[in-house]
Amino acid sequence: MTYIKPEISNHLPKITLSYINNDKGITSFYNNSFEIDNYLDQLKGKKEQYNDDYRKVLGQELFKQYKDLKNNDKQLKHIKSLSNSNTFTVCTGHQLNLFTGPLYFFYKIIDAIKICDQLKLKYPEYNFVPIYWMASEDHDFKEINFFNLNKTKFEWNINSKGPVGRLKTDDLSIVFEKLKSFFKNSNDKNLLSLFKSSYLNNRNLSESTLSLVHSLFADYGLLIIQPDNKNLKNLFKEFFLDEVLNKSCYNKVSKTNNNLKNSLNFSFNPQVNPREINMFYILDNIRERIDYKNNMYHVLNTEISFTQTEIIDEINNFPERFSPNVLLRPLYQEHILPNLSYVGGGSEIAYWLQLKDYFDFQKISFPILSVRSSLMLISKKQQEKCDKLNIKIEDLFKNIDQLKVHYLKNNSKIVTDLSVQKEAVRKNFNNIYNLAKQTDKSFIGAVKAQEKKQLNGLNNLEKRLIKAEKRKHKDFLDRIEILKKDLFPNNSFQERQLNFSSFFNSNKKNFLSFLIEKIDPFNNSFNVVKY
């Protein structure tokens, strides 16, 4: 395993990099940093803030989800333990991507599982439950309706307007038939069976995702929460009401965004800008923003509207018809869960850092933020290619042009880097500048022009040398480009492009156990793992 520093891998936004480095400018925008010794303090704070009456509702709703699922012993045990005030959760969330979508979906969940395992070792008197929060109310269908397998895109094409979790999965039989024609060996039969049992034997995308993720992670005790739930949202009604009446999220997050801009030592653009009302109105075929105008609450792109009295009654009577957006959803999650920590990607952590003042205002404990693990899986054959090409793993994180130049500088017998010569020119011209100042300052412009001319000449000569060497080393450079494309498909990180099925072997537990062995949620490096 090779650990690549985030500054080299360049896979995190600047603000998230500042967070993991505990930079001074960012420390006031979170409570406890992500270190295992900080969890006891986090736990005590959550225990003081959390309403233990919610445990009963949470347990009842989770039991409904799990009572008829196979291999549910660990889940039922965890559900029972949630009634205990000494039980806490570690949560991650993700969209309902078709067949789990990109690889990092696995990494987020494994992080949550392993954090719980390590917390149990550190604090054995408490219980810790890993949670996957399904983003079942999202409506951006085009972000989730496909997965990539061996350079082939499998796509689900239907019209979608409402919450994606409520979508009927009947039409996925078309994707299944395409998979059948694509798969050929016994390992593929396992994948086909997994797809069929998950998607063709369930009514909608939420149930299908629950079935799929449970079949993969049941042995590790993962609990999956479906937040599109009337009884859970009933616990959150006061915040829906506050949102439409007081615009608290807008006011607090807007202020925080300004504070972030003033506190950070780099240009900061908020990951998410708050709206005056950060809620959607949802029905089976509708998930549209609520907008306040002319003393009325309008559901955009519909004819639905409410007076203030009417929307208060609607929230009180039908809380399931209201859906938090990306900024309000974290509050919903942390309000109903006895949660200690949230595992998110770099961009997720960036918007969580916009929320602490809002959490403080609402008197909800702000969780420890854990940046999810990032991995690149590299085969033995690919590693051998690196060795033969005299390329280090960290070199592969350069863009392809930089990588080729780097290779030439290290492997060409001809000097293609004229930095020494250019520095010599600059030193010589420094002497000429001094001479010009002592004689006639009007010469300085001419001296500058001559210096620029000579440096440009060396730059052009350097480019021609590199171009000539590229022709000479074409075979090696072509192999480098192929290797780069294999490990960074679509010029992106492997974990954001490939699906787990590309690495799935005849026994699904082997792949999961391999990842669980290799992933360390408390290591913020980008990990390159041989498989």
Secondary structure, DSSP 8 states (H G I E B T S, - for coil): -EEE-HHHH--S-HHHHHHHTT-GGGGGG-SS-S-GGGHHHHHHHHHHHS-TTHHHHHHHHHHHHHTTSSS-HHHHHHHHHTTSTTEEEEEEEE---GGG-STHHHHHHHHHHHHHHHHHHH-TTSEEEEEEEE-TT---GGGTSEEEETTEEEE------S-GGG-B-TTHHHHHHHHHHH--SHHHHHHHHHHIIIIISSSBHHHHHHHHHHHHHGGGT-EEE----HHHHHTTHHHHHHHHHH-HHHHHHHHHHHHHHHHSSS----SS---SS-EEEEETTEEEEEEEETTEEEETTSS-EE-HHHHHHHHHH-GGGEEE-TTTHHHHHHHHS-EEEEEE-HHHHHHHTT-HHHHHHTT----EEEE--EEEEE-HHHHHHHHHTT--GGGGGS-HHHHHHHHHHHH-SS----HHHHHHHHHHHHHHHHHHHHH-TTHHHHHHHHHHHHHHHHHHHHHHHHHHHHHHTHHHHHHHHHHHHHHSGGGS-HHHH--GGGT--SSHHHHHHHHHHH--TT--SEEEEE-
